[in-house]
Amino acid sequence: MASAPKKKSASGVTKKPRLSQAEATVRMLNATSQLLLENVPGEVTVALICERAGVHTDYVVRYFGSREELLCQAVEAAFLGVFLSTNDGATTRLNLVLEDKVDVQKLARARMRTIGYLLGCGVSPERFQLSQKMVLESVASQSTNPNVHDRTRVNLVLIGTLIVQAMNTFADVNDMTDQQRQDVLAYIGYMSQTGEAVQAALGWDAPTAKPKKRK
């Protein structure tokens, strides 16, 4: 059965359909995450988001409080969806946001670029610490070199993650070629193989010093 045509106002402008809060929220998250993949964060305006989502512009403040909070939630939901899974038959906000498959490297690049932008807008770094912890724990779980200590593994994961995040944020400024990007990633992969030499040279095979208790 064909859907009913959208109603037009007296001025001839097509009215946007009435949506529940849940549906409008999902539409805006999905639209925002897609726009952040296609544009720099500063160009992802409220008008552009709402046009893509098919909702009224006042929905942003009504359901998110601000454009910045919408950007925060969109980039977090899209990236965390890579790590989270749901039970069979379950449908969550993350499933809906990620209904289209996205290249992980492209998504990581958009995430770091957006976080950098939001920090510049005054958003607290604490806002992203939970999702960043998940990233670090996920990478650390894949580091299985038996010849390095926990201290070395954590440090190498931090260094490698910082390099990737810096590359994703500033690669365009440095005019990096695709080959240079691949070389950097290859270098990070090589770090785990040379971990024994690094920890011996830097003393990372020693236990992490515990802070002294105050008397």
Contacts in CASP RR format, 6 or more apart in sequence:
PFRMAT RR
TARGET T0000
AUTHOR 0000-0000-0000
METHOD contacts of the structure
MODEL  1
MASAPKKKSASGVTKKPRLSQAEATVRMLNATSQLLLENVPGEVTVALIC
ERAGVHTDYVVRYFGSREELLCQAVEAAFLGVFLSTNDGATTRLNLVLED
KVDVQKLARARMRTIGYLLGCGVSPERFQLSQKMVLESVASQSTNPNVHD
RTRVNLVLIGTLIVQAMNTFADVNDMTDQQRQDVLAYIGYMSQTGEAVQA
ALGWDAPTAKPKKRK
6 14 0 8 1.000
6 15 0 8 1.000
6 17 0 8 1.000
7 14 0 8 1.000
7 15 0 8 1.000
8 14 0 8 1.000
8 15 0 8 1.000
9 15 0 8 1.000
16 54 0 8 1.000
16 55 0 8 1.000
16 56 0 8 1.000
19 27 0 8 1.000
19 55 0 8 1.000
21 63 0 8 1.000
24 53 0 8 1.000
24 55 0 8 1.000
24 59 0 8 1.000
24 63 0 8 1.000
25 63 0 8 1.000
25 93 0 8 1.000
26 93 0 8 1.000
26 96 0 8 1.000
26 97 0 8 1.000
27 53 0 8 1.000
27 54 0 8 1.000
27 55 0 8 1.000
28 49 0 8 1.000
28 50 0 8 1.000
28 53 0 8 1.000
28 55 0 8 1.000
28 59 0 8 1.000
28 60 0 8 1.000
28 63 0 8 1.000
28 64 0 8 1.000
28 70 0 8 1.000
28 74 0 8 1.000
29 70 0 8 1.000
29 73 0 8 1.000
29 74 0 8 1.000
29 77 0 8 1.000
29 78 0 8 1.000
29 93 0 8 1.000
29 96 0 8 1.000
29 97 0 8 1.000
30 53 0 8 1.000
30 96 0 8 1.000
30 97 0 8 1.000
30 99 0 8 1.000
31 49 0 8 1.000
31 50 0 8 1.000
31 52 0 8 1.000
31 53 0 8 1.000
31 54 0 8 1.000
32 44 0 8 1.000
32 49 0 8 1.000
32 53 0 8 1.000
32 70 0 8 1.000
32 71 0 8 1.000
32 74 0 8 1.000
33 74 0 8 1.000
33 75 0 8 1.000
33 77 0 8 1.000
33 78 0 8 1.000
33 97 0 8 1.000
34 52 0 8 1.000
34 100 0 8 1.000
35 44 0 8 1.000
35 48 0 8 1.000
35 49 0 8 1.000
35 52 0 8 1.000
36 44 0 8 1.000
36 71 0 8 1.000
36 74 0 8 1.000
36 75 0 8 1.000
36 78 0 8 1.000
36 110 0 8 1.000
36 113 0 8 1.000
36 114 0 8 1.000
37 102 0 8 1.000
37 106 0 8 1.000
37 107 0 8 1.000
37 110 0 8 1.000
39 48 0 8 1.000
40 113 0 8 1.000
40 117 0 8 1.000
41 71 0 8 1.000
41 113 0 8 1.000
41 114 0 8 1.000
41 117 0 8 1.000
41 118 0 8 1.000
42 117 0 8 1.000
44 71 0 8 1.000
45 67 0 8 1.000
46 57 0 8 1.000
46 60 0 8 1.000
46 67 0 8 1.000
47 57 0 8 1.000
49 60 0 8 1.000
49 67 0 8 1.000
49 70 0 8 1.000
50 56 0 8 1.000
50 57 0 8 1.000
50 59 0 8 1.000
50 60 0 8 1.000
60 66 0 8 1.000
60 67 0 8 1.000
60 70 0 8 1.000
64 70 0 8 1.000
64 73 0 8 1.000
68 118 0 8 1.000
68 121 0 8 1.000
68 123 0 8 1.000
71 114 0 8 1.000
71 117 0 8 1.000
71 118 0 8 1.000
72 118 0 8 1.000
72 123 0 8 1.000
72 127 0 8 1.000
72 128 0 8 1.000
74 97 0 8 1.000
75 110 0 8 1.000
75 111 0 8 1.000
75 114 0 8 1.000
75 115 0 8 1.000
76 128 0 8 1.000
76 131 0 8 1.000
77 93 0 8 1.000
77 94 0 8 1.000
77 97 0 8 1.000
78 97 0 8 1.000
78 98 0 8 1.000
78 102 0 8 1.000
78 107 0 8 1.000
78 111 0 8 1.000
79 107 0 8 1.000
79 108 0 8 1.000
79 111 0 8 1.000
79 131 0 8 1.000
79 135 0 8 1.000
80 94 0 8 1.000
80 131 0 8 1.000
80 134 0 8 1.000
81 94 0 8 1.000
81 97 0 8 1.000
81 98 0 8 1.000
82 98 0 8 1.000
82 104 0 8 1.000
82 107 0 8 1.000
83 134 0 8 1.000
83 138 0 8 1.000
84 94 0 8 1.000
86 92 0 8 1.000
86 94 0 8 1.000
86 95 0 8 1.000
108 164 0 8 1.000
108 165 0 8 1.000
108 168 0 8 1.000
109 168 0 8 1.000
109 169 0 8 1.000
109 171 0 8 1.000
111 168 0 8 1.000
112 165 0 8 1.000
112 168 0 8 1.000
112 169 0 8 1.000
113 168 0 8 1.000
113 169 0 8 1.000
115 128 0 8 1.000
116 169 0 8 1.000
118 127 0 8 1.000
119 125 0 8 1.000
135 161 0 8 1.000
136 157 0 8 1.000
136 158 0 8 1.000
136 161 0 8 1.000
139 157 0 8 1.000
139 161 0 8 1.000
140 153 0 8 1.000
140 154 0 8 1.000
140 157 0 8 1.000
143 153 0 8 1.000
143 156 0 8 1.000
143 157 0 8 1.000
143 192 0 8 1.000
145 153 0 8 1.000
145 192 0 8 1.000
145 193 0 8 1.000
145 195 0 8 1.000
145 196 0 8 1.000
147 195 0 8 1.000
147 196 0 8 1.000
148 156 0 8 1.000
148 192 0 8 1.000
148 195 0 8 1.000
148 196 0 8 1.000
148 199 0 8 1.000
148 204 0 8 1.000
149 199 0 8 1.000
149 204 0 8 1.000
149 205 0 8 1.000
151 199 0 8 1.000
151 204 0 8 1.000
151 205 0 8 1.000
151 206 0 8 1.000
151 207 0 8 1.000
151 208 0 8 1.000
152 195 0 8 1.000
152 198 0 8 1.000
152 199 0 8 1.000
152 204 0 8 1.000
152 205 0 8 1.000
155 204 0 8 1.000
156 191 0 8 1.000
156 192 0 8 1.000
156 195 0 8 1.000
156 198 0 8 1.000
159 191 0 8 1.000
160 188 0 8 1.000
160 191 0 8 1.000
163 184 0 8 1.000
163 188 0 8 1.000
164 184 0 8 1.000
164 185 0 8 1.000
164 188 0 8 1.000
167 176 0 8 1.000
167 181 0 8 1.000
167 184 0 8 1.000
171 181 0 8 1.000
176 184 0 8 1.000
191 198 0 8 1.000
198 204 0 8 1.000
199 205 0 8 1.000
END
